[in-house]
Amino acid sequence: MKQPIISGSSRIRRTPYSKRVEEAGVKSYSVYNHMLLPTVFDTLENDYHHLKRAVQVWDVSVERQIEIIGPDATKILQMVTPRDISKMEDDQCYYIPMVDKYGYMINDPVAVKLEKNRYWISIADSDVIYYFKGLAEGMGLNVNIFEPDVNILSIQGPKSKILIEKMFGKEISELKFFRHGKVNFNGKEMIVARSGWSHQMCYEVYADGSEYGQDMWDKFFSIGKDFDVRAGCPNLIERIESGLLSYGNDINGNNTPYEAGLGKFLSSGVSKGCLAYEILQSKMDPQRLIKPIEITGEPIKPITYSLKVSNADGEVVGQISSAAWSPDFKVNVAIGMIDREYWKQKNNLFLNITEDDRRKIFIKDKFWS
């Protein structure tokens, strides 16, 4: 049966790189923050192998930025995250669980501090800008909040450091993890961060201005020929192996940061400036938790939707939200939310992939890479 397609619309935006992405042979897209996000170029597995051995250029313009600037910028940012940002430096990036006043997650962005009282918030898929705007208006905060014309190119893979050094010099290629530095491209100052959504060596170039997009893409490919540079995109298999969570899929507004396994970012305690400070004190000991999971049996087709996990009695005790066959580890790898009673369970947990395909699963102690 022929699969239906998604009709184009002005509500689904192209990116400054879309023309080059299509010339590179993109096979499929998803829609993320109202923009096109490439999902496959060759095949999922071939893209995966190339990502692990060479270097890829990803169009991740969908990582929209929310600029927050003004005297109350730090205050409003601290109000929405339990992570303490008071010691954040001007060249630093922070992964920040973002919560509502009840302590439930509404996004999991990376905050980029540009200078005192000026931030870019690199968001996951949600219209969270309206939460910031509503909070600023309701609290009477002195801050300006808007979406700048910034479109990220992510350079991913073991050879990305070589490519970045060729492009911007050793000072940028030697950046420490979650730090950023300034570069000049075609006369425009921009920033490059040592960050990205894979477990490989990675950088993110914050291309400031749509008019610079295609020139930047072309230059990366011109100087990257000797390194087997290719167009790529976030890879489902690699991100599951690495335990990288997808907001809206693996975690959502029904989860606290502790259930999402993000307690390590709150090791110094919940910041008192967070609106959910009081309520999160009672949620530090979660009754369910994100876990790495192995699904037994033959290779499965990729899963990016929820499937129920049950015990031997058929009771639902969790769910799997992302899964795929790992060519390198030779197992079906998965991410799931499991009830506390079963975290240490080594036997008698099951997953019904279809009515005719029931698999035993095992909770792992750690992710694969």
N, C-alpha and C positions, 0 to 999 in steps of 0.2 A: 504494500500500500504506500502510495506516495505521501510523504510527510507534508503537513501544512507549513507555510512560511509566515514570517512576520512582515506585514506591510510597512513600507517606509512612511515616515511622517516627519514634519518639522519639529515634533516633540522629541524625536530621537536625533540628536545632533551628531554630525560627523566631527572629526578632529582635524587639526592642522596636518596630520600625517596620514589621513585616510587614503589619499590618492596613492601614496607610496606603499602603504599596507596592502592595497589591492593589487598593485603592480608586483608585489612580492609573493602573491598567490594565496592570500588568506582564504581558508576553507569555510570558516564559520565565525560568527560573532555572538556575543551576548549583549544585553543592554544593561548598563551600570551607570548610575547617576545621570540618566537620560542621554547617555552617549554610547557610541559603539565601542565595544571591547573585543578585540580579536581573541579567539579561544583555541584555534588550531590552524597551522599552516600546512605541514606535510601530513603526518598522522600524530595522534597524541603520543604514541611511543617514540616515534622518530624525533619529534620535537624534544621529548624528554632526554633522549640520549645525546642529542646535540647540545642542549643546555648544559649538560654535565661535563662535556668535553671541550667546548669551544667558547663562543661568545655570541650573545644575541642582543638585538636592539628591540625593546618593547615600547609600543605606543600605549602608555597608561595615562593618557589625558583624563581618563575617567576618575582618576584620583583628584577630584576637584579640590581646589583650595578655598578656604574661608579665611579672608584676611580680617584680623581683629586688631584695631589700632586706636590708641587713645589712653588717657590717664587711668581708666578702669579696665584696661585690656587684661592685665594679669589677674585682677580680681574676678572678672567674669569667667576666665578660663579655669581658675581654681574652683569656682562654684560648681562646675560641671564634672570635675574629675576628682576622685579620691586620692590620686597620686600627688604627692607634694611637689609643686613646681617652683618653690621659692628659691631654690639654688640653681635653677636652670641658667646656663650661660648663653651669651649672644650667638655662639656658633654651634649650639647644641640642638638635637632632636630628641623628643621624648615620645615613647609609645604610651598613650594615655587612655585607659578605660574611661569612657564617658557615660555618666549615669544621670537618671532623673532624680527627683528629690526622694524617691522611695528606694533608691539604690539599684535600680534595674538598668541594664545597659541600653543606651540609645545609639552608640557608635563606638568604634575603637580606632580612632585616628592616630596619626603621628603629628605632634605639634612641633613646628619649626620656629625657633625664636630668632628673629632677624635683628632686633635691637630692643632696647628697653621699651616696654609697652607696645610692641608690634610683633604679631605672630601670624604665620600661615598654619592653618589646621588642615591637614591632608586627609580627607574623610573617606570612610567606607561608604557603601551604597545606602544613602538615605538623605532626605531633605532636612538635615539637621541644622542648616543655616537658619531656618525659621525658629528653631528652639533658641538659638543664640539671640536672634533679633527680638523675640518675644520676651526673653529674660532681661535683655538690656532695656527694653521699653518699660516693662513692668517694674523693674527695680530702679529705674531712673539713672542708669549708668552712663557715664561720659565716655562713649566709645563709638567708633564707626565700624560697621560690619558689612562686608560685601564680598563678591566672588571676583578675584582678579583674573586677568587673561593669562593664566599660567598653565602650561601643558607639559606634563612630565614625560621625558624619555628615560626609560630605565635600561641600564647596561648590565647584563647578567651573564654569569658563567665564569669558569676558571681563568679565561683570558681577558676578562673585563678590565683588570688592572692595567694590562699592557695597552689596551685600546684607550682607556681614559688618560694614561700618561702620554700617549701619542697626541691626543686631542688637547689636553689642558695642562700637561706638565706633571712633574713628580710630586709637587706640593699637594696637588689634588688627589693623585693616585695613592698617596700615603696617608690620607685622612683616617683618623680613628673611627671606629664604628659609631654611628649615630652622631657624627659631627659633620659640619658643612663648611665649605669654603667658597670664595668668590672667584668667578672667572669672567673673562671678556669674550663675547662672541659677536662678531660683526658690529663691534662698537657698542654693544649693550652689556651692562653688568648683570650677571645672573649668578645663581648659586648651584653648587653640586653637593649632594649629600651622600655620605657612605651608608646607604640604606637600600632596601628593596625587598620584594615579596618572593624570595626564594632562599634556600640555604646555601646557595653558591656565592662566590664573590660578587658583590653588586654595588651599583651606584645609581643615583637618581639625579637627572639633570632637570632643573626647574626652568624650562624654556619660557622666559618672560616676554610674551608677545606672540600671537599666532603667526605673524609675518615671518618669524625666524624659523618656523617649524621645518619646512621642507629643506631649507639650506642646512640645518643642523643634521637632519636625517641623512642627507646626501653625503655630508662630510664624514660622518661616522662610517658609512659604507665604503667611501673612497679610501680612507686610511686603514680600514679593517680587512681589506681583501686578503692579506697574508695570514690572517688569524681565523679564516673561515667564518667571518661574521655573517649572520643571517637574521632576518626578521623573526621575532618570537613573541611569546605572550605567557602570562602566568600558566603554569602547567599543573593540572590536577594531581597527577601521580607524585610529582616532586614535592608539592606543597603538603600532601598528606604524609609522605615519608618524614617531612621536616616538622610536622605538627603546627603548620601555619593555619590559623583559623580564619574562616570566612564569615564576616558578620552578615546576618540575615539567613545564613545557611547552618553553620555549626553552632553559632550563638546568636541570640536575638534579645528582644525586649522583655523576655520572660526569665532571663538569667541575670544573676549578679556577677560581678567580677570574680568572686571566689569560685562560683560554679564553673566559670569559664577557664579556671586554672590560672588566673592572672594575679593571684595573691602575692606572687614574687615581686610585683611592681608596687605592692603596698606593704612591703616588709617593715618599713619604719612606722607603719600605722596610717590610718586614714587622716588626711589633712583636715584640720578644723574649718578650713575655708570652704569645704565642699558642702553643698546643700544637704547631701545624704549622710553627713558625718554621724549623726546620732543613730540612724537606723542601720547603717552598715556595721555598727559595733555588734549587733545581734545576728549578723549574717556571715560571720567570719568562719564558721564551722559548717560548711555546706553539706547537704544531704544527698546531693548528686554532683557529678564532676565530669568534665571532659576527659576522655581516656583514649590512648592508642589501642586499636583493636585489630586482631588478625582474624580474618574470615577463612575458614578451611575450605579445601576442595579446589576444583578447577578454576582457572582464571575467570573472573566475572567481568561483565561490562561495567563501564564507569557509572557510579551512583553519585548524584548531586541532589538528592532529595531524602526525606526522612523515611526510614524503615524501622519498625518496632523490634526491639530485643526482648525476648521472653526467657523465663526460667523453665525448668523441667516440667512445672505444673501449668505452663501456658500463661502465667501472669506477666504482664508487661513491666519490665524493670529498667527500661531505657530505650534509646534509639540511636541508630547510626545515620549520620547526615552526609558523609562523604566517603567514598570507597573506590578503589581501583586495583587492578593487578599491577604489582611492582616487578618490572623486568629484572632489576638488579638484585632484589632480595628474594625473588621467586615465591612471593606470598601475596595474598590479597590484603592490602593495607587499608585501614579505615580510621575514621574519627567518629567518636560517639559520646553521648551523654548517658552516664550509667548511675543508677541509684547506689547510695553508699554501701548498702549491705552486700553488694556484689563486686566491689572494687577488687577484692582479693580472690574472686571466684576463678578457679582454673578449669572447671568443668561445668557442664550442664547449663550453658547459656546458648541460645539459639537465635537465628535470624531467618525469617522467611523472605527470601528475595522475590519469589513468586509462589503461587499456590503449590507448584510442583518442585520447588527448589528450596529445601530447608537445609541450612548450614549450621554447624557448630562454630562458635566463636570463642576467642580467648582474649582476655584483658591483658595487655602488655604493661611492663613496668616503665618503659620509655619509648619514645618515637624512634624511628629507624635511622635517621640521620640528623 
